[in-house]
Amino acid sequence: MTTAAPSGDLSFATVGAALAAHGGATVLDLAAVSRVDSAGLSLLLELTRRAKARGAGLEIRNASEQVRGLASFFGVDSLLNFQ
């Protein structure tokens, strides 16, 4: 199990670096993430896709109501494994 814990914003400006840094994660702890925009949500979907391609899953821990609400708004909450 590989845990990643990004911090700050997950936004258009930061997702490239976050993808490079956390692309192999199986657990993503969002406790230190302050804000997520649609690009950040796309990052969560891509990390989930990559984990599934490796035969694993991605567990997303400590997602804020803002993150969960954004995922629900876009109709992708069922694709993400929020814990």
C-alpha positions as CSV (number, residue, x, y, z in Angstrom):
1,M,0.0,0.0,0.0
2,T,1.5,3.3,-1.1
3,T,0.0,6.4,0.6
4,A,0.3,9.9,-0.8
5,A,-0.7,13.0,1.1
6,P,-0.8,16.1,-1.2
7,S,-1.2,19.5,0.4
8,G,-2.5,22.9,-0.6
9,D,-4.7,23.3,-3.7
10,L,-5.3,20.6,-6.3
11,S,-6.0,22.9,-9.2
12,F,-5.1,23.4,-12.8
13,A,-1.8,24.9,-11.7
14,T,-0.8,22.0,-9.5
15,V,-2.2,18.8,-10.9
16,G,0.7,18.1,-13.3
17,A,3.2,18.0,-10.4
18,A,0.7,16.1,-8.2
19,L,0.2,13.5,-10.9
20,A,4.0,13.0,-11.2
21,A,4.4,12.8,-7.5
22,H,1.5,10.6,-6.6
23,G,0.8,8.5,-9.7
24,G,1.6,5.2,-8.0
25,A,-0.5,5.7,-4.9
26,T,-3.1,3.3,-3.7
27,V,-4.2,5.5,-0.8
28,L,-4.6,9.2,-1.2
29,D,-5.0,11.2,2.0
30,L,-6.6,14.6,1.3
31,A,-6.5,15.9,4.9
32,A,-4.0,18.7,4.0
33,V,-5.7,19.7,0.7
34,S,-7.3,23.1,1.1
35,R,-9.2,23.3,-2.3
36,V,-10.0,21.2,-5.3
37,D,-11.2,22.5,-8.7
38,S,-12.4,20.5,-11.7
39,A,-8.8,19.8,-12.7
40,G,-8.1,18.4,-9.2
41,L,-11.2,16.2,-9.6
42,S,-9.8,15.0,-12.9
43,L,-6.6,14.2,-11.0
44,L,-8.5,12.0,-8.6
45,L,-10.2,10.2,-11.6
46,E,-6.8,9.7,-13.3
47,L,-5.1,8.3,-10.2
48,T,-8.1,6.0,-9.8
49,R,-7.7,4.9,-13.4
50,R,-4.0,4.3,-13.0
51,A,-4.5,2.2,-9.9
52,K,-7.1,0.1,-11.6
53,A,-4.7,-0.4,-14.5
54,R,-2.2,-1.8,-12.1
55,G,-4.8,-4.2,-10.7
56,A,-5.2,-2.2,-7.5
57,G,-7.7,0.5,-6.4
58,L,-7.3,4.0,-5.0
59,E,-8.8,4.7,-1.6
60,I,-9.4,8.4,-1.0
61,R,-9.3,9.4,2.7
62,N,-10.2,12.6,4.4
63,A,-12.0,14.2,1.4
64,S,-13.7,17.4,2.4
65,E,-17.3,18.1,1.8
66,Q,-16.2,20.5,-1.0
67,V,-14.4,17.6,-2.8
68,R,-17.3,15.2,-2.3
69,G,-19.8,17.9,-3.4
70,L,-17.8,18.6,-6.6
71,A,-17.6,14.9,-7.4
72,S,-21.4,14.6,-6.9
73,F,-22.1,17.7,-9.0
74,F,-20.2,16.2,-11.9
75,G,-21.8,12.8,-11.4
76,V,-18.5,11.0,-10.8
77,D,-18.7,10.3,-7.0
78,S,-19.6,6.7,-7.7
79,L,-16.3,6.2,-9.6
80,L,-14.2,7.4,-6.6
81,N,-13.6,5.3,-3.5
82,F,-14.2,7.8,-0.8
83,Q,-13.5,6.5,2.7
